Amino acid sequence: ESLKRPVQCTILYTKNAEEKAFKIREELIKQGAEVTLQIRDQIIGEHISIHNINIPTNIVKHYKKSIPELNNMQIVMDDFTLEDTSRDVIITLNK
């Protein structure tokens, strides 16, 4: 399964996770995703949220396998919009 367009990702991160956020963004772009970054003062936890229920989960699972920084993150389905940052996928980083 695949989308007919690039996966749209937002990475929310704290200052402590800036290097990690930029590294993940670079890898996602290499894999054809559209990525935006948004810095936050505080974020609780690190996880991958799927906000588009039509996105094939195998795409996100592939990102998780192929990008070491995502390997241990939980994937959650979350179909509500978070401050207009929500696209298809939101990755939150705090460390």
C-alpha positions in Angstrom: 0.0 0.0 0.0 1.1 3.6 -0.6 -0.2 7.1 -0.8 -0.6 8.8 -4.2 1.4 11.7 -2.8 4.4 12.2 -0.4 3.7 11.5 3.3 3.5 14.8 5.2 5.3 14.8 8.5 5.8 17.3 11.2 8.5 16.9 13.8 7.8 18.7 17.1 11.0 18.9 19.2 12.6 20.6 22.1 16.0 22.4 22.0 17.5 19.3 23.6 16.4 17.2 20.6 17.3 19.6 17.9 20.2 17.6 16.4 18.0 14.4 16.4 15.1 16.3 14.8 17.3 17.5 11.9 18.8 14.0 11.4 15.3 12.5 11.2 14.1 15.2 8.9 17.1 14.5 6.5 16.3 10.8 6.5 12.5 11.3 5.9 13.2 13.7 3.0 15.6 11.1 1.4 12.6 8.7 1.6 10.3 11.1 -0.2 8.4 12.7 2.7 7.6 16.3 3.1 8.8 17.5 6.5 8.3 20.5 8.6 10.0 21.2 12.0 8.5 23.0 14.9 10.4 23.7 18.1 8.5 23.7 21.4 9.5 24.8 24.9 8.3 21.5 26.4 7.2 18.1 25.0 6.2 15.1 27.1 7.4 11.8 25.8 8.6 10.7 22.4 6.4 8.9 19.9 5.1 8.7 16.4 1.4 9.8 15.9 -0.5 8.9 12.8 -3.1 11.6 12.3 -4.4 10.5 8.9 -6.3 7.2 9.3 -5.9 6.6 5.5 -2.1 6.4 5.7 -0.9 2.8 5.3 0.7 1.8 8.5 3.4 -0.1 6.6 4.8 3.3 5.6 5.3 4.4 9.2 6.6 1.0 10.2 9.2 1.3 7.4 10.3 4.7 8.7 10.7 3.2 12.1 12.8 0.3 10.8 15.0 2.4 8.5 15.7 5.4 10.7 17.6 4.3 13.9 16.3 7.3 15.9 12.7 6.1 15.5 13.4 2.4 16.3 12.2 2.4 19.9 9.3 4.8 19.5 5.7 3.8 20.0 3.3 4.3 17.1 -0.1 5.7 18.0 -3.2 6.4 15.9 -4.4 9.8 16.7 -7.0 11.4 14.4 -7.4 14.8 16.0 -5.7 17.9 14.9 -3.0 19.3 17.1 -2.6 23.1 16.8 -2.7 22.8 13.0 0.7 21.0 13.0 -1.1 17.8 12.1 -0.5 16.5 8.6 -0.2 12.7 8.2 2.3 12.0 10.8 3.7 13.9 13.9 6.9 12.8 15.5 7.6 14.2 19.0 11.1 14.5 20.4 12.2 15.7 23.8 15.7 14.3 24.2 
